[in-house]
Amino acid sequence: MPADGRSDFDFVFGRWQVRNRKLVDVVDPTCDEWVGFDSAAATEPILGGLGHVEWTNPTADTARWEQAFSYDGGATWRTNWTMDFTRTE
């Protein structure tokens, strides 16, 4: 099978404890106040691997997810939510 990216995110399969950080008001470009909270996640393969998610610094036991919005049509981007994953199983 050709390398089409279907296995690129296999590292995230499993159960995780997640540390979230998000702007209090993610749609207000002037908001600078962050709130943090913990959550849990379980990830399984779906759709034969045909999906797209952006992750940073993945290892066997940790990963970081970030969301950014553009308030000016894509000229600039501002991170407004992060999740730090730590494998629990």
VMD Tcl script that builds the backbone (N, CA, C; Angstrom):
set m [mol new atoms 267]
animate dup $m
set s [atomselect $m all]
$s set {name element resname resid chain x y z} {
  {N N MET 1 A 0.857 -1.184 0.000}
  {CA C MET 1 A 0.000 0.000 0.000}
  {C C MET 1 A 0.900 1.243 0.000}
  {N N PRO 2 A 0.594 2.238 -0.813}
  {CA C PRO 2 A 1.407 3.453 -0.841}
  {C C PRO 2 A 1.314 4.219 0.480}
  {N N ALA 3 A 2.368 4.972 0.785}
  {CA C ALA 3 A 2.380 5.806 2.000}
  {C C ALA 3 A 1.478 7.012 1.758}
  {N N ASP 4 A 0.220 6.923 2.212}
  {CA C ASP 4 A -0.747 7.997 1.968}
  {C C ASP 4 A -1.118 8.747 3.236}
  {N N GLY 5 A -0.405 8.491 4.334}
  {CA C GLY 5 A -0.662 9.217 5.569}
  {C C GLY 5 A -1.653 8.557 6.506}
  {N N ARG 6 A -2.245 7.435 6.103}
  {CA C ARG 6 A -3.266 6.798 6.942}
  {C C ARG 6 A -2.749 6.384 8.312}
  {N N SER 7 A -1.477 6.118 8.425}
  {CA C SER 7 A -0.912 5.665 9.705}
  {C C SER 7 A -0.180 6.769 10.453}
  {N N ASP 8 A -0.192 7.970 9.930}
  {CA C ASP 8 A 0.584 9.063 10.525}
  {C C ASP 8 A 0.172 9.397 11.951}
  {N N PHE 9 A -1.067 9.112 12.328}
  {CA C PHE 9 A -1.543 9.487 13.659}
  {C C PHE 9 A -1.854 8.275 14.526}
  {N N ASP 10 A -1.310 7.117 14.161}
  {CA C ASP 10 A -1.511 5.917 14.972}
  {C C ASP 10 A -0.968 6.100 16.383}
  {N N PHE 11 A -0.013 7.013 16.568}
  {CA C PHE 11 A 0.564 7.252 17.893}
  {C C PHE 11 A -0.487 7.663 18.917}
  {N N VAL 12 A -1.608 8.230 18.484}
  {CA C VAL 12 A -2.592 8.766 19.429}
  {C C VAL 12 A -3.605 7.715 19.900}
  {N N PHE 13 A -3.596 6.519 19.303}
  {CA C PHE 13 A -4.521 5.473 19.742}
  {C C PHE 13 A -4.205 5.084 21.178}
  {N N GLY 14 A -5.240 4.931 21.992}
  {CA C GLY 14 A -5.058 4.530 23.383}
  {C C GLY 14 A -5.856 5.416 24.316}
  {N N ARG 15 A -5.578 5.298 25.598}
  {CA C ARG 15 A -6.248 6.102 26.629}
  {C C ARG 15 A -5.263 7.126 27.161}
  {N N TRP 16 A -5.773 8.344 27.375}
  {CA C TRP 16 A -4.921 9.467 27.746}
  {C C TRP 16 A -5.541 10.293 28.863}
  {N N GLN 17 A -4.684 10.878 29.679}
  {CA C GLN 17 A -5.081 11.961 30.573}
  {C C GLN 17 A -4.669 13.227 29.849}
  {N N VAL 18 A -5.557 14.225 29.783}
  {CA C VAL 18 A -5.320 15.417 28.971}
  {C C VAL 18 A -5.383 16.666 29.849}
  {N N ARG 19 A -4.387 17.535 29.722}
  {CA C ARG 19 A -4.392 18.845 30.367}
  {C C ARG 19 A -4.773 19.861 29.302}
  {N N ASN 20 A -5.930 20.512 29.459}
  {CA C ASN 20 A -6.444 21.509 28.514}
  {C C ASN 20 A -6.125 22.909 29.003}
  {N N ARG 21 A -5.884 23.808 28.075}
  {CA C ARG 21 A -5.806 25.246 28.329}
  {C C ARG 21 A -6.560 25.914 27.204}
  {N N LYS 22 A -7.472 26.832 27.523}
  {CA C LYS 22 A -8.181 27.551 26.466}
  {C C LYS 22 A -8.452 28.964 26.915}
  {N N LEU 23 A -8.559 29.848 25.940}
  {CA C LEU 23 A -8.962 31.210 26.255}
  {C C LEU 23 A -10.385 31.188 26.791}
  {N N VAL 24 A -10.668 32.025 27.769}
  {CA C VAL 24 A -12.000 32.080 28.360}
  {C C VAL 24 A -13.044 32.366 27.287}
  {N N ASP 25 A -12.742 33.263 26.353}
  {CA C ASP 25 A -13.654 33.576 25.244}
  {C C ASP 25 A -12.888 33.375 23.937}
  {N N VAL 26 A -13.025 32.192 23.340}
  {CA C VAL 26 A -12.224 31.853 22.162}
  {C C VAL 26 A -12.581 32.662 20.920}
  {N N VAL 27 A -13.703 33.346 20.913}
  {CA C VAL 27 A -14.079 34.144 19.741}
  {C C VAL 27 A -13.788 35.630 19.918}
  {N N ASP 28 A -13.248 36.036 21.066}
  {CA C ASP 28 A -12.896 37.438 21.313}
  {C C ASP 28 A -11.402 37.613 21.067}
  {N N PRO 29 A -11.016 38.311 19.990}
  {CA C PRO 29 A -9.597 38.452 19.673}
  {C C PRO 29 A -8.813 39.256 20.707}
  {N N THR 30 A -9.486 39.934 21.627}
  {CA C THR 30 A -8.774 40.702 22.656}
  {C C THR 30 A -8.660 39.940 23.977}
  {N N CYS 31 A -9.286 38.782 24.085}
  {CA C CYS 31 A -9.254 38.007 25.331}
  {C C CYS 31 A -7.847 37.459 25.564}
  {N N ASP 32 A -7.316 37.684 26.756}
  {CA C ASP 32 A -6.000 37.171 27.135}
  {C C ASP 32 A -6.063 36.271 28.367}
  {N N GLU 33 A -7.264 35.958 28.842}
  {CA C GLU 33 A -7.421 35.154 30.051}
  {C C GLU 33 A -7.599 33.679 29.686}
  {N N TRP 34 A -6.747 32.844 30.249}
  {CA C TRP 34 A -6.778 31.412 29.988}
  {C C TRP 34 A -7.389 30.669 31.167}
  {N N VAL 35 A -8.034 29.546 30.897}
  {CA C VAL 35 A -8.554 28.655 31.924}
  {C C VAL 35 A -7.994 27.263 31.634}
  {N N GLY 36 A -7.664 26.524 32.680}
  {CA C GLY 36 A -7.138 25.179 32.504}
  {C C GLY 36 A -8.054 24.158 33.142}
  {N N PHE 37 A -8.101 22.970 32.555}
  {CA C PHE 37 A -8.896 21.888 33.130}
  {C C PHE 37 A -8.374 20.552 32.626}
  {N N ASP 38 A -8.623 19.516 33.409}
  {CA C ASP 38 A -8.197 18.170 33.052}
  {C C ASP 38 A -9.349 17.391 32.439}
  {N N SER 39 A -9.010 16.454 31.577}
  {CA C SER 39 A -10.006 15.567 30.991}
  {C C SER 39 A -9.329 14.243 30.651}
  {N N ALA 40 A -10.106 13.309 30.178}
  {CA C ALA 40 A -9.586 12.021 29.727}
  {C C ALA 40 A -10.031 11.816 28.289}
  {N N ALA 41 A -9.244 11.059 27.541}
  {CA C ALA 41 A -9.586 10.793 26.146}
  {C C ALA 41 A -9.248 9.344 25.819}
  {N N ALA 42 A -10.052 8.763 24.956}
  {CA C ALA 42 A -9.779 7.439 24.411}
  {C C ALA 42 A -9.886 7.562 22.902}
  {N N THR 43 A -8.856 7.113 22.203}
  {CA C THR 43 A -8.817 7.276 20.757}
  {C C THR 43 A -8.650 5.922 20.087}
  {N N GLU 44 A -9.504 5.662 19.096}
  {CA C GLU 44 A -9.458 4.422 18.331}
  {C C GLU 44 A -9.411 4.763 16.848}
  {N N PRO 45 A -8.901 3.865 16.023}
  {CA C PRO 45 A -8.890 4.129 14.586}
  {C C PRO 45 A -10.305 4.131 14.016}
  {N N ILE 46 A -10.607 5.116 13.176}
  {CA C ILE 46 A -11.897 5.184 12.486}
  {C C ILE 46 A -11.667 5.621 11.048}
  {N N LEU 47 A -12.614 5.387 10.213}
  {CA C LEU 47 A -12.602 5.817 8.810}
  {C C LEU 47 A -11.349 5.369 8.069}
  {N N GLY 48 A -10.765 4.258 8.491}
  {CA C GLY 48 A -9.583 3.755 7.808}
  {C C GLY 48 A -8.415 4.715 7.842}
  {N N GLY 49 A -8.377 5.598 8.821}
  {CA C GLY 49 A -7.287 6.553 8.946}
  {C C GLY 49 A -7.441 7.782 8.080}
  {N N LEU 50 A -8.581 7.951 7.435}
  {CA C LEU 50 A -8.767 9.086 6.533}
  {C C LEU 50 A -9.373 10.270 7.282}
  {N N GLY 51 A -8.558 10.985 7.988}
  {CA C GLY 51 A -8.959 12.183 8.710}
  {C C GLY 51 A -7.751 13.090 8.825}
  {N N HIS 52 A -7.956 14.317 9.273}
  {CA C HIS 52 A -6.835 15.252 9.379}
  {C C HIS 52 A -6.917 15.992 10.704}
  {N N VAL 53 A -5.876 15.862 11.513}
  {CA C VAL 53 A -5.755 16.567 12.780}
  {C C VAL 53 A -4.311 17.014 12.891}
  {N N GLU 54 A -4.072 18.200 13.435}
  {CA C GLU 54 A -2.702 18.681 13.600}
  {C C GLU 54 A -2.247 18.476 15.034}
  {N N TRP 55 A -1.105 17.847 15.193}
  {CA C TRP 55 A -0.508 17.559 16.492}
  {C C TRP 55 A 0.928 18.054 16.482}
  {N N THR 56 A 1.475 18.364 17.679}
  {CA C THR 56 A 2.883 18.742 17.758}
  {C C THR 56 A 3.583 17.868 18.784}
  {N N ASN 57 A 4.851 17.617 18.559}
  {CA C ASN 57 A 5.737 16.888 19.466}
  {C C ASN 57 A 5.203 15.532 19.921}
  {N N PRO 58 A 4.680 14.704 19.012}
  {CA C PRO 58 A 4.189 13.399 19.464}
  {C C PRO 58 A 5.340 12.470 19.839}
  {N N THR 59 A 5.185 11.759 20.947}
  {CA C THR 59 A 6.091 10.683 21.333}
  {C C THR 59 A 5.221 9.465 21.603}
  {N N ALA 60 A 5.822 8.395 22.065}
  {CA C ALA 60 A 5.042 7.196 22.371}
  {C C ALA 60 A 4.070 7.430 23.521}
  {N N ASP 61 A 4.385 8.376 24.417}
  {CA C ASP 61 A 3.566 8.565 25.614}
  {C C ASP 61 A 3.044 9.975 25.830}
  {N N THR 62 A 3.363 10.907 24.948}
  {CA C THR 62 A 2.872 12.280 25.090}
  {C C THR 62 A 2.568 12.866 23.719}
  {N N ALA 63 A 1.702 13.856 23.696}
  {CA C ALA 63 A 1.399 14.584 22.462}
  {C C ALA 63 A 0.768 15.916 22.841}
  {N N ARG 64 A 0.827 16.871 21.933}
  {CA C ARG 64 A 0.217 18.181 22.157}
  {C C ARG 64 A -0.682 18.506 20.968}
  {N N TRP 65 A -1.882 18.988 21.269}
  {CA C TRP 65 A -2.865 19.419 20.276}
  {C C TRP 65 A -3.081 20.905 20.486}
  {N N GLU 66 A -3.146 21.657 19.392}
  {CA C GLU 66 A -3.402 23.097 19.490}
  {C C GLU 66 A -4.460 23.507 18.482}
  {N N GLN 67 A -5.306 24.440 18.897}
  {CA C GLN 67 A -6.308 25.036 18.017}
  {C C GLN 67 A -6.001 26.520 17.908}
  {N N ALA 68 A -6.078 27.049 16.709}
  {CA C ALA 68 A -5.874 28.482 16.496}
  {C C ALA 68 A -6.988 29.022 15.615}
  {N N PHE 69 A -7.396 30.250 15.884}
  {CA C PHE 69 A -8.383 30.945 15.058}
  {C C PHE 69 A -7.705 32.112 14.361}
  {N N SER 70 A -8.226 32.472 13.206}
  {CA C SER 70 A -7.817 33.693 12.523}
  {C C SER 70 A -8.986 34.663 12.576}
  {N N TYR 71 A -8.700 35.861 13.024}
  {CA C TYR 71 A -9.733 36.897 13.105}
  {C C TYR 71 A -9.608 37.894 11.953}
  {N N ASP 72 A -8.648 37.638 11.052}
  {CA C ASP 72 A -8.403 38.583 9.961}
  {C C ASP 72 A -8.273 37.875 8.616}
  {N N GLY 73 A -9.084 36.839 8.434}
  {CA C GLY 73 A -9.114 36.154 7.145}
  {C C GLY 73 A -7.891 35.319 6.840}
  {N N GLY 74 A -7.157 34.904 7.864}
  {CA C GLY 74 A -6.005 34.035 7.655}
  {C C GLY 74 A -4.672 34.746 7.593}
  {N N ALA 75 A -4.658 36.067 7.732}
  {CA C ALA 75 A -3.385 36.797 7.715}
  {C C ALA 75 A -2.548 36.445 8.944}
  {N N THR 76 A -3.197 36.298 10.094}
  {CA C THR 76 A -2.521 35.885 11.320}
  {C C THR 76 A -3.387 34.853 12.026}
  {N N TRP 77 A -2.759 34.066 12.865}
  {CA C TRP 77 A -3.448 33.020 13.614}
  {C C TRP 77 A -3.106 33.164 15.081}
  {N N ARG 78 A -4.090 32.891 15.953}
  {CA C ARG 78 A -3.889 33.005 17.391}
  {C C ARG 78 A -4.333 31.710 18.057}
  {N N THR 79 A -3.414 31.081 18.784}
  {CA C THR 79 A -3.756 29.873 19.523}
  {C C THR 79 A -4.727 30.224 20.633}
  {N N ASN 80 A -5.826 29.448 20.724}
  {CA C ASN 80 A -6.814 29.714 21.768}
  {C C ASN 80 A -7.169 28.477 22.579}
  {N N TRP 81 A -6.572 27.318 22.262}
  {CA C TRP 81 A -6.839 26.111 23.041}
  {C C TRP 81 A -5.675 25.154 22.828}
  {N N THR 82 A -5.166 24.593 23.913}
  {CA C THR 82 A -4.145 23.556 23.820}
  {C C THR 82 A -4.563 22.370 24.673}
  {N N MET 83 A -4.138 21.181 24.278}
  {CA C MET 83 A -4.343 19.975 25.078}
  {C C MET 83 A -3.029 19.204 25.098}
  {N N ASP 84 A -2.538 18.896 26.289}
  {CA C ASP 84 A -1.334 18.093 26.457}
  {C C ASP 84 A -1.748 16.700 26.906}
  {N N PHE 85 A -1.447 15.702 26.080}
  {CA C PHE 85 A -1.852 14.319 26.315}
  {C C PHE 85 A -0.715 13.545 26.980}
  {N N THR 86 A -1.057 12.727 27.979}
  {CA C THR 86 A -0.137 11.802 28.622}
  {C C THR 86 A -0.808 10.434 28.658}
  {N N ARG 87 A -0.151 9.441 28.051}
  {CA C ARG 87 A -0.746 8.100 27.963}
  {C C ARG 87 A -0.923 7.505 29.356}
  {N N THR 88 A -2.086 6.877 29.599}
  {CA C THR 88 A -2.350 6.207 30.869}
  {C C THR 88 A -2.375 4.691 30.723}
  {N N GLU 89 A -2.522 4.184 29.516}
  {CA C GLU 89 A -2.483 2.727 29.262}
  {C C GLU 89 A -1.703 2.473 28.001}
}
mol reanalyze $m
mol bondsrecalc $m
mol representation Tube
mol addrep $m
